[in-house]
Amino acid sequence: DINSQNRTATIERNHKGIILHTSVTGAGLITSDTAANIIAGHGGLAPLTADNQCITCYYINDGNQNVTFAAGSGVTLANGATITVPQYGGCRLVFQRTGAAAVKMYMIGE
C-alpha cells in the first residue's frame, strides 16, 4: 500500500502481488525498481536466471489522480511508451529480463 504521490515500486512490493496506490494530492509518479534488483529477485522472489523470464504483479490506483510510471536504472518501458494508469484504474505489470542487466516493463490493461 503506497499512500504518497510519488514513490519507487521496489521489488519487495512487487513480490506481494498487488501494489495499491492512493494518489490524491496531484498526479503521481511511480518509478520501477532497478533492473539489477528485479533480476536478483529480492524480497522472496526467485531470481530471473535467463533472458525472457518474467515476474508480474497488479497495480491498482485507488486515488483520484492519474499516475505515470517511470523506468528505474536498466529498465525500459515496452515500445518506449508512456505508462499511465487513470484514477480508479488498474493494470498488470510484467517485468521481462532482456539481458544480464536489462529488464523491459509492460503494462497490460488499465
N, C-alpha and C positions, 0 to 999 in steps of 0.2 A: 504494500500500500504506500503510494507516494502522495503526500499532501503538500506539495510545493509546486510552484510554477515551472521551475526548471530543475532537471536532475539527470544524473547518469544512471542508466539502467544496467547495473552490474550483472555479471554472470550469475551471482548468487540470487538476484531477483528473478532471472530467467529460470533458474533451477526449480523454483517453486511452481512454475507452470502458468501463473497468471500475474500480470502486473496491473494493478488497479491504480489509476492516476486521477487525482482530483485537482484540476487546474481551474481556479475561479477568479484569480486576480488579473488575468490577462492571458493572451495566447502563450502557450507553454512550449518548451523545447526539451526533448529527451535525447540525450546522446547515448549511443550504444557503448558498451564496454569495448576494450581494445581487442584486436584480433588475437593477440598473444594470450589474453585471459580466456577468450572464448575457446580457442583451440586447446588450451591446457585443461579446460573443464573444471575450473574452480567451483566451489560451492556444492560439491557432491555429484556433479555431472561427470560422466566418463569423458576422457579427452577425445578430441577428434584426431584420430591417428592417421587418416588417409584423406586425400582430396575427395571432394564430393560428399563427404559425410555431413550430416546436418543435425542441428538441435532446433527446437521450436518452443514457442510459448505464446500465450494470448495476451494482448494488451487491450485494456478497457479504459476509455476516457469517460469517467462519470462526472466530469466537470462541465461547466457551461462555456468553455473556451476551446478553440481548435488547438491541437498540439502537433508540432512538426518534429520529425526525427532527424538527427544529425549522426554522421558516422564517426565512431571513435578511430583511433590510430590503427591503420591496417585494414579497416573495414570500408567497403564501398557499398553504396546503395544500388540495387539492381537497376540496370539500364540508366544509371545516373539520375533517376527520377527523384523528385521530392516526395517524401512520405509524410502525409498529413492525415491525422485522424480527426474528424469533426467532433464537435461537442456531442456528448452522449453516444459516441460511436465506439467501435472496436475493430480489431483485426488480429490475424495470426501473423506472428513474426517468425521467419525461418532464417537461420544463420547457416550458410554453407561454406565449408572450408574449400578454398580455391587454390591454396598453396601453403607452403610450410609456415608462412607468416601472413596469410591473407584470408579474409572472410568476406563473403557477399551477403548482404541482408535483403531479404524480400519481405514485402507486405502483401498478405492475401486477404481480400475483403476489406470492408470498412463499415 
